[in-house]
């Protein structure tokens, strides 16, 4: 995360608090939980799944919801990510590619 932040600042050149609104934090948190935070493949899969749902629902909202109700329609994105997060936590608590349960070799059988 530190390397990503350093690359972001060097690429953009300016960072403000408005670049990191709570919804961005929620998205990153959801990406890690959905994919499984125990390994890099899970984090990447979670990022792809959450971003695909976010972008896909954004396209659908702009096409199906009239412009006068765009703000209410945009809430559908957050609702879908919350629903995905809830389903993953219920059915796959370790994420889509979760970390395997490891028992210490020092445990006596």
C-alpha positions in Angstrom: 0.0 0.0 0.0 2.9 2.3 0.7 4.4 1.7 -2.7 1.0 2.3 -4.3 0.7 5.6 -2.4 4.2 6.7 -3.5 3.4 5.8 -7.1 0.1 7.6 -7.0 1.6 10.8 -5.6 4.5 10.8 -8.1 2.1 10.2 -11.0 -0.6 12.8 -10.0 1.7 15.3 -8.4 -0.8 16.6 -5.8 -2.8 14.8 -3.1 -5.7 16.3 -1.2 -8.2 14.8 1.3 -10.9 14.9 -1.3 -9.0 12.2 -3.3 -9.8 9.7 -0.6 -13.4 10.0 0.2 -15.1 7.4 2.5 -16.6 5.6 -0.5 -13.0 4.9 -1.9 -12.0 3.4 1.5 -15.2 1.3 1.4 -14.4 0.0 -2.1 -10.8 -1.0 -1.2 -12.0 -2.7 2.0 -14.7 -4.6 0.1 -12.2 -5.6 -2.5 -9.9 -7.2 0.1 -12.8 -8.9 1.9 -14.4 -10.3 -1.2 -11.2 -11.7 -2.7 -9.7 -12.9 0.5 -7.0 -10.9 2.3 -4.8 -13.9 2.9 -3.1 -13.9 -0.4 -2.3 -11.6 -3.4 -4.4 -13.6 -5.9 -7.5 -13.1 -3.7 -6.9 -9.4 -3.4 -6.6 -9.1 -7.2 -9.7 -11.2 -7.8 -11.6 -9.2 -5.2 -10.5 -5.9 -6.9 -11.6 -7.2 -10.3 -15.0 -8.5 -9.1 -15.8 -5.3 -7.1 -14.6 -3.0 -9.8 -16.6 -4.9 -12.4 -19.8 -4.7 -10.4 -19.1 -1.0 -9.6 -18.4 -0.1 -13.3 -21.2 -2.3 -14.7 -23.8 -1.0 -12.4 -22.6 2.6 -13.2 -23.2 2.0 -16.9 -26.6 0.5 -16.2 -27.6 3.4 -14.0 -26.6 6.0 -16.6 -28.6 4.1 -19.3 -31.7 3.2 -17.3 -32.2 6.0 -14.8 -33.3 9.4 -16.1 -30.8 12.2 -15.4 -33.1 13.9 -12.9 -32.8 10.8 -10.6 -29.1 10.1 -11.2 -28.1 10.8 -7.6 -30.7 8.2 -6.3 -29.7 5.8 -9.0 -26.0 6.0 -8.0 -26.9 4.6 -4.6 -27.6 1.3 -6.4 -23.8 0.9 -6.8 -23.2 1.1 -3.1 -26.1 -1.2 -2.4 -24.8 -3.9 -4.9 -21.3 -3.8 -3.4 -22.9 -4.1 0.1 -25.0 -7.0 -1.0 -21.9 -8.7 -2.6 -20.0 -8.2 0.6 -22.8 -9.6 2.7 -23.1 -12.7 0.5 -19.4 -13.3 0.6 -19.3 -13.0 4.4 -22.2 -15.4 4.8 -21.1 -18.1 2.3 -17.3 -17.6 1.9 -16.0 -15.9 5.1 -12.4 -16.3 4.0 -13.1 -14.6 0.6 -13.4 -16.1 -2.8 -9.8 -17.2 -2.7 -9.2 -17.3 1.0 -6.2 -18.2 3.0 -6.0 -21.9 3.8 -6.4 -22.8 7.5 -2.9 -23.5 8.8 -2.3 -25.5 12.0 1.0 -25.1 13.7 3.4 -28.0 13.4 4.0 -27.7 17.1 0.4 -28.7 18.0 0.2 -32.1 19.6 -2.3 -34.5 18.0 
